[in-house]
Amino acid sequence: MIHHWTACLFIWTLAFACGFSHPLVAQQGLKARRHQGTLGLLIRGGQQGEEAKDMPSSHKLQHRIGEDSQIIKSSAPVAAMTTALGSFARFYEGSLARRPIVTKSLTAGFIFGLSDLLAQKIESRDSSKTTKSVSQLDWSRILASAAVGLFYFGPAAHYWYNWVFSILPGTSLASTLQKAALGQLIFGPCFTCIYFGVGLAQSGKFTLSNWVTKVRQDLFGAWLAGTSFWPLVDIISYSLVPKTYIPLFVNMCSLVWTIYLSLLSNRSAKAGAA
């Protein structure tokens, strides 16, 4: 199973990017890099050290300036990236404060659509190993997954987390485990059933009978697989991630999980068409 640590790194990068891009921090980092450049010149031995001794003082100064310029140039992309992440974090937090449901819904819609696109890429790669053909992307399927995130998961997650924190406001280990258990017993299975139904509707095979059959066939397996993924995500989100950023963190983790659900949801549809 794909690990979710990439999502963890991304969310913490967003959370702390504002601090990293502060002018005082940047100035201290520049001083540190210059100091490292000076140390690099001092510890270089051998022939370069001997040549440096023979240089006139003006040449040595130019050499130092050139070294510092190279260090500053090499750090420019990192500084630009941290500044961009800091700006995005401030923009996202402001959007959450002004329009929380819309922001969470748009984020979920984008991530769910991306997850289905990646799932189709995986399916295409696996099928090309046997048929040596490249399949085209099914954009209706991508849009259906994006609709699940936009119209269901985003709003549902907003109200779900507000409700969970209202009945279990504590941050103790017992409270965190209770929140995780509620997600596994209520929110997760409901979402999986909705996703299966949308997958059947997108493939033109939705009937109440087919939906019930699909749920009976795959819900328990999906839930069992989720027990090795979502409890850990819940524990991290409830105990470490600021409440404002929990929906974004969960959405990033959903990128991995929804790839799995997309593959599982469309597996029976393809088998039935074959």
Backbone as CSV, one residue per row, in Angstrom:
resi,resn,N_x,N_y,N_z,CA_x,CA_y,CA_z,C_x,C_y,C_z
1,MET,0.848,-1.202,0.000,0.000,0.000,0.000,0.878,1.243,0.000
2,ILE,0.451,2.241,-0.728,1.217,3.472,-0.796,1.183,4.166,0.547
3,HIS,2.360,4.595,1.042,2.398,5.273,2.335,1.858,6.681,2.217
4,HIS,1.351,7.185,3.329,0.761,8.515,3.334,1.712,9.558,3.899
5,TRP,3.021,9.205,4.064,3.939,10.172,4.664,4.170,11.373,3.760
6,THR,4.005,11.209,2.426,4.131,12.369,1.542,3.084,13.412,1.878
7,ALA,1.879,12.962,2.182,0.831,13.908,2.570,1.176,14.602,3.875
8,CYS,1.750,13.855,4.831,2.131,14.460,6.101,3.172,15.554,5.886
9,LEU,4.192,15.244,5.062,5.236,16.232,4.788,4.662,17.470,4.137
10,PHE,3.705,17.293,3.218,3.115,18.434,2.524,2.342,19.331,3.473
11,ILE,1.544,18.752,4.334,0.719,19.587,5.203,1.565,20.327,6.211
12,TRP,2.622,19.675,6.729,3.460,20.387,7.679,4.296,21.443,6.993
13,THR,4.631,21.210,5.736,5.323,22.259,4.982,4.444,23.482,4.847
14,LEU,3.140,23.256,4.564,2.206,24.381,4.482,2.054,25.071,5.828
15,ALA,2.003,24.275,6.893,1.740,24.854,8.203,2.877,25.739,8.681
16,PHE,4.114,25.391,8.312,5.263,26.126,8.805,5.939,26.988,7.766
17,ALA,5.398,27.014,6.537,6.049,27.789,5.478,6.080,29.273,5.800
18,CYS,5.039,29.754,6.462,5.002,31.180,6.810,6.176,31.536,7.708
19,GLY,6.503,30.666,8.661,7.614,30.955,9.553,8.939,30.902,8.844
20,PHE,9.101,29.945,7.902,10.369,29.801,7.205,10.647,30.968,6.283
21,SER,9.584,31.612,5.791,9.776,32.687,4.847,9.874,34.048,5.521
22,HIS,9.897,34.091,6.861,9.992,35.361,7.553,11.321,36.027,7.239
23,PRO,11.372,37.357,7.078,12.608,38.031,6.696,13.746,37.801,7.669
24,LEU,13.453,37.765,9.009,14.521,37.554,9.963,15.120,36.169,9.829
25,VAL,14.235,35.169,9.586,14.730,33.811,9.397,15.553,33.716,8.138
26,ALA,15.081,34.383,7.070,15.832,34.357,5.820,17.183,35.016,5.990
27,GLN,17.235,36.150,6.780,18.498,36.835,6.977,19.463,35.956,7.753
28,GLN,18.954,35.265,8.801,19.811,34.370,9.551,20.298,33.215,8.680
29,GLY,19.437,32.710,7.813,19.847,31.632,6.919,20.920,32.084,5.962
30,LEU,20.815,33.351,5.481,21.820,33.877,4.564,23.160,34.003,5.268
31,LYS,23.120,34.492,6.561,24.370,34.581,7.305,24.986,33.205,7.508
32,ALA,24.136,32.227,7.796,24.651,30.869,7.996,25.279,30.334,6.728
33,ARG,24.620,30.595,5.570,25.187,30.103,4.316,26.505,30.787,3.992
34,ARG,26.600,32.084,4.301,27.866,32.765,4.072,28.959,32.210,4.970
35,HIS,28.568,31.910,6.223,29.540,31.332,7.137,29.999,29.966,6.637
36,GLN,29.054,29.186,6.079,29.430,27.892,5.533,30.367,28.050,4.346
37,GLY,30.125,29.094,3.539,31.017,29.343,2.413,32.413,29.690,2.889
38,THR,32.496,30.471,3.972,33.806,30.821,4.515,34.504,29.594,5.058
39,LEU,33.744,28.754,5.795,34.343,27.523,6.306,34.789,26.611,5.186
40,GLY,33.994,26.589,4.104,34.380,25.758,2.972,35.702,26.194,2.384
41,LEU,35.926,27.505,2.309,37.209,27.992,1.791,38.356,27.650,2.735
42,LEU,38.086,27.698,4.064,39.150,27.462,5.028,39.564,26.000,5.085
43,ILE,38.582,25.098,4.920,38.916,23.680,5.088,39.367,23.026,3.797
44,ARG,39.271,23.732,2.690,39.790,23.156,1.457,41.311,23.105,1.523
45,GLY,41.854,21.960,1.474,43.315,21.811,1.558,43.930,21.588,0.215
46,GLY,45.145,21.070,0.257,45.822,20.658,-0.971,46.191,21.804,-1.866
47,GLN,46.000,21.535,-3.144,46.450,22.462,-4.166,45.648,23.754,-4.155
48,GLN,44.306,23.676,-3.907,43.504,24.884,-3.886,43.940,25.796,-2.758
49,GLY,44.331,25.210,-1.589,44.790,26.028,-0.485,46.092,26.736,-0.810
50,GLU,46.977,26.003,-1.476,48.251,26.615,-1.846,48.054,27.720,-2.871
51,GLU,47.160,27.472,-3.837,46.910,28.494,-4.854,46.280,29.722,-4.226
52,ALA,45.428,29.525,-3.208,44.784,30.660,-2.570,45.793,31.530,-1.832
53,LYS,46.846,30.876,-1.292,47.869,31.647,-0.591,48.629,32.551,-1.548
54,ASP,48.838,32.080,-2.775,49.596,32.844,-3.759,48.778,33.941,-4.421
55,MET,47.456,33.954,-4.220,46.615,34.948,-4.865,46.851,36.317,-4.229
56,PRO,46.789,37.362,-4.996,46.762,38.705,-4.415,45.484,38.873,-3.599
57,SER,45.515,39.817,-2.657,44.360,40.016,-1.767,43.115,40.371,-2.550
58,SER,43.230,41.145,-3.626,42.060,41.499,-4.428,41.467,40.283,-5.100
59,HIS,42.332,39.361,-5.541,41.836,38.128,-6.163,41.134,37.255,-5.132
60,LYS,41.693,37.236,-3.903,41.038,36.454,-2.847,39.653,36.990,-2.547
61,LEU,39.556,38.339,-2.505,38.254,38.945,-2.250,37.259,38.608,-3.338
62,GLN,37.702,38.666,-4.601,36.821,38.316,-5.710,36.418,36.843,-5.637
63,HIS,37.376,36.022,-5.203,37.075,34.589,-5.075,35.993,34.361,-4.016
64,ARG,36.119,35.074,-2.865,35.119,34.958,-1.818,33.751,35.438,-2.295
65,ILE,33.748,36.586,-2.986,32.484,37.114,-3.485,31.827,36.150,-4.455
66,GLY,32.635,35.539,-5.328,32.087,34.565,-6.278,31.488,33.366,-5.584
67,GLU,32.174,32.868,-4.526,31.643,31.727,-3.780,30.308,32.079,-3.124
68,ASP,30.247,33.265,-2.477,29.008,33.671,-1.830,27.888,33.855,-2.831
69,SER,28.212,34.383,-4.017,27.188,34.585,-5.043,26.616,33.258,-5.506
70,GLN,27.468,32.255,-5.648,26.992,30.934,-6.061,26.071,30.326,-5.012
71,ILE,26.418,30.520,-3.725,25.580,29.974,-2.655,24.212,30.635,-2.656
72,ILE,24.215,31.979,-2.806,22.950,32.711,-2.806,22.092,32.301,-3.990
73,LYS,22.724,32.131,-5.180,21.974,31.726,-6.359,21.375,30.337,-6.191
74,SER,22.154,29.429,-5.581,21.649,28.060,-5.417,20.495,27.994,-4.423
75,SER,20.424,28.934,-3.461,19.345,28.919,-2.469,18.116,29.682,-2.931
76,ALA,18.208,30.389,-4.058,17.073,31.187,-4.525,15.833,30.350,-4.816
77,PRO,15.935,29.174,-5.490,14.716,28.381,-5.730,14.039,27.923,-4.453
78,VAL,14.837,27.557,-3.436,14.257,27.114,-2.161,13.510,28.259,-1.493
79,ALA,14.126,29.455,-1.502,13.469,30.616,-0.900,12.174,30.951,-1.631
80,ALA,12.196,30.853,-2.965,10.991,31.139,-3.744,9.895,30.130,-3.444
81,MET,10.272,28.848,-3.283,9.277,27.817,-3.008,8.654,28.008,-1.631
82,THR,9.483,28.314,-0.615,8.940,28.515,0.720,8.049,29.755,0.782
83,THR,8.430,30.784,0.030,7.594,31.981,-0.023,6.248,31.681,-0.671
84,ALA,6.276,30.889,-1.762,5.028,30.523,-2.443,4.143,29.668,-1.539
85,LEU,4.753,28.719,-0.809,3.978,27.874,0.096,3.393,28.699,1.241
86,GLY,4.187,29.667,1.723,3.670,30.530,2.769,2.488,31.355,2.298
87,SER,2.574,31.870,1.063,1.458,32.646,0.506,0.230,31.768,0.335
88,PHE,0.439,30.532,-0.136,-0.698,29.624,-0.312,-1.335,29.284,1.026
89,ALA,-0.506,29.051,2.055,-1.047,28.719,3.375,-1.902,29.853,3.911
90,ARG,-1.432,31.104,3.738,-2.221,32.252,4.204,-3.514,32.396,3.400
91,PHE,-3.414,32.168,2.090,-4.608,32.250,1.248,-5.616,31.173,1.625
92,TYR,-5.140,29.947,1.837,-6.042,28.844,2.159,-6.700,29.059,3.520
93,GLU,-5.921,29.519,4.496,-6.481,29.760,5.821,-7.519,30.880,5.777
94,GLY,-7.244,31.922,4.977,-8.225,32.994,4.829,-9.491,32.509,4.153
95,SER,-9.341,31.643,3.139,-10.515,31.092,2.467,-11.336,30.216,3.408
96,LEU,-10.654,29.448,4.255,-11.372,28.633,5.230,-12.170,29.497,6.198
97,ALA,-11.591,30.630,6.589,-12.289,31.507,7.530,-13.505,32.164,6.887
98,ARG,-13.387,32.543,5.594,-14.482,33.247,4.922,-15.541,32.290,4.382
99,ARG,-15.104,31.230,3.709,-16.034,30.284,3.063,-15.578,28.855,3.347
100,PRO,-15.786,28.361,4.565,-15.221,27.051,4.930,-15.753,25.890,4.097
101,ILE,-17.063,25.839,3.878,-17.630,24.695,3.159,-17.212,24.725,1.694
102,VAL,-17.264,25.887,1.068,-16.873,26.003,-0.342,-15.409,25.628,-0.517
103,THR,-14.548,26.122,0.374,-13.115,25.828,0.270,-12.844,24.337,0.433
104,LYS,-13.455,23.729,1.424,-13.257,22.296,1.650,-13.829,21.470,0.504
105,SER,-14.946,21.902,-0.042,-15.573,21.158,-1.138,-14.727,21.235,-2.408
106,LEU,-14.241,22.426,-2.738,-13.399,22.569,-3.929,-12.108,21.776,-3.788
107,THR,-11.524,21.800,-2.593,-10.300,21.028,-2.354,-10.562,19.539,-2.530
108,ALA,-11.646,19.052,-1.943,-11.978,17.635,-2.058,-12.294,17.249,-3.500
109,GLY,-13.011,18.111,-4.210,-13.331,17.811,-5.608,-12.078,17.678,-6.453
110,PHE,-11.123,18.586,-6.273,-9.875,18.513,-7.037,-9.100,17.248,-6.698
111,ILE,-8.976,16.937,-5.415,-8.183,15.777,-5.009,-8.846,14.475,-5.448
112,PHE,-10.170,14.395,-5.376,-10.847,13.169,-5.799,-10.718,12.967,-7.302
113,GLY,-10.852,14.053,-8.076,-10.652,13.920,-9.515,-9.241,13.488,-9.852
114,LEU,-8.262,14.067,-9.155,-6.864,13.686,-9.382,-6.614,12.235,-9.017
115,SER,-7.230,11.776,-7.932,-7.028,10.386,-7.517,-7.562,9.410,-8.555
116,ASP,-8.716,9.719,-9.158,-9.247,8.815,-10.180,-8.385,8.849,-11.445
117,LEU,-7.863,10.022,-11.769,-6.946,10.108,-12.917,-5.728,9.224,-12.684
118,LEU,-5.157,9.283,-11.481,-3.999,8.448,-11.170,-4.371,6.971,-11.168
119,ALA,-5.593,6.662,-10.698,-6.043,5.272,-10.719,-6.137,4.753,-12.152
120,GLN,-6.626,5.578,-13.063,-6.706,5.167,-14.469,-5.313,4.992,-15.075
121,LYS,-4.372,5.826,-14.651,-2.999,5.658,-15.117,-2.437,4.311,-14.669
122,ILE,-2.745,3.936,-13.422,-2.292,2.643,-12.910,-2.933,1.507,-13.692
123,GLU,-4.238,1.617,-13.945,-4.934,0.589,-14.722,-4.377,0.499,-16.136
124,SER,-4.088,1.645,-16.736,-3.547,1.658,-18.095,-2.177,1.009,-18.145
125,ARG,-1.363,1.287,-17.124,-0.031,0.681,-17.084,-0.109,-0.827,-16.926
126,ASP,-1.021,-1.288,-16.051,-1.159,-2.727,-15.851,-1.708,-3.425,-17.093
127,SER,-2.679,-2.786,-17.779,-3.267,-3.413,-18.959,-2.304,-3.406,-20.137
128,SER,-1.435,-2.396,-20.201,-0.492,-2.328,-21.322,0.545,-3.439,-21.253
129,LYS,0.752,-3.986,-20.050,1.713,-5.086,-19.924,1.204,-6.355,-20.590
130,THR,-0.126,-6.479,-20.703,-0.708,-7.692,-21.285,-1.239,-7.463,-22.695
131,THR,-1.833,-6.300,-22.951,-2.438,-6.052,-24.262,-1.587,-5.165,-25.160
132,LYS,-0.562,-4.515,-24.598,0.320,-3.625,-25.349,-0.468,-2.497,-26.028
133,SER,-1.489,-2.010,-25.347,-2.285,-0.907,-25.870,-2.406,0.166,-24.804
134,VAL,-2.514,1.399,-25.241,-2.634,2.525,-24.329,-4.081,3.003,-24.342
135,SER,-4.764,2.903,-23.202,-6.161,3.305,-23.131,-6.264,4.801,-22.883
136,GLN,-7.364,5.380,-23.351,-7.605,6.801,-23.162,-8.240,7.036,-21.793
137,LEU,-8.045,8.242,-21.287,-8.642,8.585,-20.005,-10.161,8.673,-20.133
138,ASP,-10.856,8.159,-19.132,-12.304,8.237,-19.063,-12.656,9.485,-18.249
139,TRP,-12.916,10.589,-18.947,-13.142,11.851,-18.260,-14.470,11.881,-17.522
140,SER,-15.444,11.110,-17.977,-16.706,11.054,-17.240,-16.498,10.403,-15.877
141,ARG,-15.629,9.435,-15.823,-15.302,8.786,-14.552,-14.547,9.747,-13.630
142,ILE,-13.626,10.519,-14.196,-12.882,11.504,-13.407,-13.837,12.553,-12.847
143,LEU,-14.752,13.027,-13.698,-15.723,14.029,-13.249,-16.660,13.464,-12.180
144,ALA,-17.005,12.176,-12.300,-17.873,11.562,-11.290,-17.167,11.511,-9.939
145,SER,-15.892,11.153,-9.943,-15.135,11.128,-8.688,-14.996,12.531,-8.107
146,ALA,-14.723,13.505,-8.992,-14.623,14.889,-8.522,-15.939,15.360,-7.926
147,ALA,-17.061,14.921,-8.507,-18.383,15.305,-7.987,-18.607,14.737,-6.592
148,VAL,-18.106,13.515,-6.348,-18.237,12.934,-5.009,-17.519,13.808,-3.984
149,GLY,-16.302,14.235,-4.338,-15.567,15.090,-3.418,-16.206,16.454,-3.249
150,LEU,-16.695,17.024,-4.374,-17.242,18.376,-4.352,-18.581,18.453,-3.616
151,PHE,-19.459,17.535,-3.938,-20.828,17.635,-3.427,-21.112,16.776,-2.195
152,TYR,-20.252,15.795,-1.919,-20.510,14.957,-0.758,-19.388,15.039,0.280
153,PHE,-18.169,14.636,-0.103,-17.119,14.498,0.902,-16.763,15.833,1.549
154,GLY,-16.619,16.893,0.741,-16.260,18.191,1.305,-17.253,18.692,2.337
155,PRO,-18.542,18.833,1.966,-19.528,19.273,2.969,-19.698,18.284,4.122
156,ALA,-19.704,16.969,3.807,-19.909,15.971,4.863,-18.760,16.003,5.872
157,ALA,-17.526,16.145,5.380,-16.385,16.203,6.292,-16.445,17.439,7.180
158,HIS,-16.901,18.555,6.610,-17.023,19.784,7.398,-17.954,19.572,8.593
159,TYR,-19.149,19.068,8.330,-20.114,18.866,9.406,-19.703,17.707,10.313
160,TRP,-19.063,16.698,9.755,-18.649,15.551,10.560,-17.628,15.964,11.611
161,TYR,-16.582,16.674,11.208,-15.543,17.055,12.165,-16.062,18.059,13.192
162,ASN,-16.960,18.958,12.789,-17.568,19.859,13.760,-18.373,19.084,14.797
163,TRP,-19.102,18.077,14.342,-19.897,17.271,15.261,-19.018,16.450,16.200
164,VAL,-17.959,15.838,15.622,-17.068,15.009,16.436,-16.392,15.844,17.522
165,PHE,-15.930,17.034,17.170,-15.270,17.888,18.164,-16.260,18.450,19.179
166,SER,-17.523,18.531,18.797,-18.515,19.035,19.755,-18.850,18.000,20.822
167,ILE,-18.839,16.716,20.465,-19.162,15.685,21.455,-17.912,15.124,22.135
168,LEU,-16.754,15.271,21.473,-15.485,14.798,22.043,-14.442,15.906,21.907
169,PRO,-14.545,16.947,22.709,-13.646,18.093,22.535,-12.239,17.868,23.063
170,GLY,-12.013,16.830,23.835,-10.710,16.616,24.441,-9.651,16.190,23.442
171,THR,-8.401,16.262,23.881,-7.259,15.860,23.041,-6.480,14.705,23.663
172,SER,-7.057,14.063,24.667,-6.385,12.929,25.302,-6.361,11.739,24.358
173,LEU,-5.568,10.744,24.735,-5.477,9.539,23.906,-6.825,8.836,23.815
174,ALA,-7.552,8.790,24.924,-8.865,8.131,24.915,-9.828,8.855,23.977
175,SER,-9.839,10.195,24.035,-10.715,10.971,23.154,-10.331,10.799,21.692
176,THR,-9.030,10.774,21.422,-8.557,10.591,20.045,-8.958,9.235,19.502
177,LEU,-8.834,8.189,20.317,-9.219,6.848,19.878,-10.723,6.746,19.658
178,GLN,-11.499,7.446,20.480,-12.957,7.438,20.294,-13.346,8.135,18.989
179,LYS,-12.686,9.242,18.680,-12.951,9.928,17.409,-12.604,9.013,16.231
180,ALA,-11.454,8.343,16.322,-11.047,7.448,15.241,-12.033,6.296,15.079
181,ALA,-12.535,5.774,16.202,-13.495,4.665,16.136,-14.797,5.110,15.484
182,LEU,-15.253,6.311,15.795,-16.472,6.815,15.164,-16.297,6.935,13.655
183,GLY,-15.132,7.395,13.227,-14.880,7.507,11.795,-14.904,6.159,11.102
184,GLN,-14.349,5.138,11.764,-14.313,3.811,11.168,-15.687,3.144,11.145
185,LEU,-16.526,3.451,12.120,-17.819,2.786,12.226,-18.943,3.510,11.489
186,ILE,-18.827,4.824,11.309,-19.940,5.586,10.727,-19.524,6.280,9.427
187,PHE,-18.602,7.232,9.528,-18.297,8.077,8.372,-17.674,7.276,7.225
188,GLY,-16.698,6.440,7.538,-16.008,5.683,6.497,-16.923,4.770,5.701
189,PRO,-17.711,3.893,6.353,-18.608,3.018,5.598,-19.657,3.781,4.777
190,CYS,-20.188,4.869,5.336,-21.177,5.659,4.580,-20.559,6.232,3.313
191,PHE,-19.354,6.775,3.445,-18.686,7.336,2.276,-18.398,6.261,1.227
192,THR,-17.960,5.086,1.671,-17.649,4.013,0.732,-18.892,3.576,-0.034
193,CYS,-20.014,3.477,0.649,-21.271,3.116,-0.029,-21.661,4.155,-1.073
194,ILE,-21.523,5.431,-0.735,-21.819,6.500,-1.693,-20.908,6.402,-2.905
195,TYR,-19.639,6.151,-2.656,-18.679,6.074,-3.762,-18.995,4.897,-4.685
196,PHE,-19.366,3.766,-4.113,-19.745,2.611,-4.931,-20.970,2.939,-5.785
197,GLY,-21.952,3.622,-5.194,-23.154,3.969,-5.950,-22.860,4.909,-7.105
198,VAL,-22.000,5.905,-6.884,-21.639,6.827,-7.964,-20.859,6.100,-9.054
199,GLY,-19.997,5.169,-8.652,-19.259,4.397,-9.654,-20.183,3.581,-10.537
200,LEU,-21.201,2.976,-9.951,-22.176,2.220,-10.740,-22.983,3.140,-11.654
201,ALA,-23.371,4.308,-11.134,-24.140,5.247,-11.952,-23.315,5.753,-13.121
202,GLN,-22.051,6.015,-12.893,-21.188,6.516,-13.967,-21.016,5.470,-15.068
203,SER,-20.967,4.196,-14.693,-20.806,3.133,-15.691,-22.135,2.710,-16.314
204,GLY,-23.258,3.337,-15.901,-24.560,3.005,-16.456,-25.152,1.721,-15.929
205,LYS,-24.685,1.251,-14.771,-25.158,-0.019,-14.231,-25.872,0.139,-12.894
206,PHE,-26.234,1.376,-12.547,-26.817,1.569,-11.222,-28.274,1.123,-11.184
207,THR,-28.541,0.190,-10.293,-29.887,-0.147,-9.832,-29.757,-0.409,-8.338
208,LEU,-30.858,-0.349,-7.643,-30.801,-0.588,-6.205,-30.253,-1.986,-5.915
209,SER,-30.645,-2.949,-6.750,-30.172,-4.317,-6.559,-28.662,-4.416,-6.779
210,ASN,-28.175,-3.773,-7.866,-26.733,-3.802,-8.128,-25.949,-3.092,-7.027
211,TRP,-26.496,-1.997,-6.511,-25.812,-1.254,-5.455,-25.700,-2.098,-4.189
212,VAL,-26.811,-2.755,-3.806,-26.790,-3.605,-2.620,-25.803,-4.758,-2.808
213,THR,-25.790,-5.330,-4.019,-24.852,-6.424,-4.299,-23.411,-5.950,-4.192
214,LYS,-23.141,-4.773,-4.738,-21.794,-4.210,-4.675,-21.365,-3.956,-3.242
215,VAL,-22.277,-3.409,-2.447,-21.956,-3.129,-1.048,-21.681,-4.426,-0.298
216,ARG,-22.526,-5.426,-0.509,-22.314,-6.704,0.165,-21.008,-7.358,-0.273
217,GLN,-20.653,-7.161,-1.511,-19.479,-7.825,-2.071,-18.172,-7.176,-1.633
218,ASP,-18.132,-5.848,-1.595,-16.846,-5.158,-1.434,-16.736,-4.261,-0.207
219,LEU,-17.838,-3.965,0.475,-17.750,-3.017,1.589,-16.863,-3.535,2.716
220,PHE,-17.039,-4.789,3.098,-16.252,-5.307,4.214,-14.767,-5.343,3.872
221,GLY,-14.444,-5.736,2.647,-13.036,-5.762,2.246,-12.424,-4.373,2.251
222,ALA,-13.192,-3.390,1.769,-12.693,-2.014,1.778,-12.545,-1.504,3.204
223,TRP,-13.506,-1.826,4.064,-13.426,-1.399,5.464,-12.230,-2.036,6.153
224,LEU,-12.011,-3.326,5.888,-10.888,-4.028,6.510,-9.561,-3.437,6.056
225,ALA,-9.466,-3.112,4.764,-8.245,-2.470,4.277,-8.065,-1.099,4.911
226,GLY,-9.172,-0.403,5.141,-9.099,0.926,5.736,-8.640,0.914,7.171
227,THR,-8.828,-0.198,7.883,-8.393,-0.259,9.281,-6.884,-0.199,9.425
228,SER,-6.156,-0.474,8.351,-4.695,-0.360,8.400,-4.215,1.006,7.937
229,PHE,-5.145,1.891,7.578,-4.773,3.199,7.041,-5.407,4.352,7.820
230,TRP,-6.747,4.358,7.906,-7.445,5.509,8.460,-7.284,5.710,9.966
231,PRO,-7.214,4.662,10.792,-6.982,4.933,12.215,-5.693,5.705,12.474
232,LEU,-4.636,5.362,11.744,-3.383,6.098,11.908,-3.535,7.535,11.433
233,VAL,-4.245,7.722,10.307,-4.505,9.084,9.813,-5.303,9.878,10.840
234,ASP,-6.319,9.247,11.441,-7.141,9.935,12.427,-6.341,10.309,13.669
235,ILE,-5.504,9.402,14.129,-4.706,9.680,15.328,-3.769,10.859,15.086
236,ILE,-3.136,10.876,13.906,-2.231,11.984,13.583,-3.015,13.289,13.464
237,SER,-4.139,13.246,12.765,-4.897,14.484,12.532,-5.479,15.041,13.821
238,TYR,-6.021,14.177,14.692,-6.654,14.654,15.914,-5.649,15.082,16.976
239,SER,-4.440,14.519,16.937,-3.482,14.804,18.002,-2.382,15.776,17.593
240,LEU,-2.097,15.907,16.291,-0.958,16.717,15.863,-1.330,17.875,14.952
241,VAL,-2.309,17.693,14.097,-2.639,18.703,13.087,-3.590,19.742,13.683
242,PRO,-3.317,21.040,13.478,-4.274,22.063,13.941,-5.655,21.830,13.335
243,LYS,-6.702,22.134,14.116,-8.069,21.836,13.695,-8.400,22.465,12.345
244,THR,-7.866,23.671,12.089,-8.149,24.357,10.828,-7.664,23.565,9.632
245,TYR,-6.552,22.839,9.797,-5.936,22.145,8.676,-6.291,20.656,8.608
246,ILE,-7.120,20.171,9.536,-7.482,18.754,9.498,-8.173,18.371,8.188
247,PRO,-9.169,19.150,7.683,-9.779,18.762,6.403,-8.784,18.679,5.259
248,LEU,-7.823,19.613,5.193,-6.819,19.560,4.134,-5.937,18.338,4.294
249,PHE,-5.539,18.046,5.527,-4.712,16.861,5.778,-5.449,15.583,5.385
250,VAL,-6.711,15.493,5.782,-7.505,14.305,5.449,-7.717,14.202,3.936
251,ASN,-7.915,15.351,3.277,-8.066,15.331,1.822,-6.808,14.819,1.142
252,MET,-5.643,15.224,1.642,-4.393,14.742,1.052,-4.247,13.237,1.251
253,CYS,-4.617,12.757,2.433,-4.590,11.308,2.664,-5.641,10.596,1.815
254,SER,-6.751,11.276,1.555,-7.793,10.690,0.711,-7.313,10.483,-0.719
255,LEU,-6.303,11.238,-1.135,-5.749,11.031,-2.468,-5.303,9.586,-2.631
256,VAL,-4.611,9.077,-1.612,-4.139,7.683,-1.653,-5.316,6.717,-1.550
257,TRP,-6.212,6.978,-0.603,-7.306,6.045,-0.365,-8.286,5.998,-1.529
258,THR,-8.563,7.141,-2.134,-9.539,7.172,-3.218,-8.992,6.501,-4.474
259,ILE,-7.681,6.475,-4.653,-7.108,5.682,-5.746,-7.498,4.215,-5.562
260,TYR,-7.355,3.729,-4.329,-7.733,2.348,-4.034,-9.228,2.127,-4.262
261,LEU,-10.060,3.054,-3.767,-11.504,2.903,-3.946,-11.901,2.949,-5.421
262,SER,-11.242,3.803,-6.180,-11.554,3.899,-7.603,-11.220,2.596,-8.321
263,LEU,-10.074,2.031,-7.999,-9.710,0.740,-8.599,-10.708,-0.342,-8.191
264,LEU,-11.100,-0.344,-6.919,-12.037,-1.357,-6.420,-13.433,-1.143,-7.005
265,SER,-13.869,0.110,-7.085,-15.223,0.402,-7.568,-15.395,0.046,-9.033
266,ASN,-14.351,0.241,-9.828,-14.467,0.010,-11.265,-14.025,-1.384,-11.681
267,ARG,-13.539,-2.164,-10.733,-13.097,-3.507,-11.065,-14.266,-4.384,-11.496
268,SER,-15.343,-4.356,-10.727,-16.509,-5.203,-11.070,-17.209,-4.704,-12.305
269,ALA,-17.178,-3.375,-12.540,-17.822,-2.836,-13.737,-17.134,-3.350,-14.983
270,LYS,-15.798,-3.385,-14.950,-15.056,-3.899,-16.108,-15.262,-5.408,-16.265
271,ALA,-15.338,-6.101,-15.119,-15.548,-7.546,-15.186,-16.907,-7.872,-15.774
272,GLY,-17.916,-7.038,-15.415,-19.241,-7.273,-15.951,-19.341,-6.971,-17.416
273,ALA,-18.551,-5.983,-17.881,-18.588,-5.631,-19.301,-17.834,-6.634,-20.147
274,ALA,-16.885,-7.376,-19.543,-16.064,-8.308,-20.303,-16.854,-9.540,-20.733
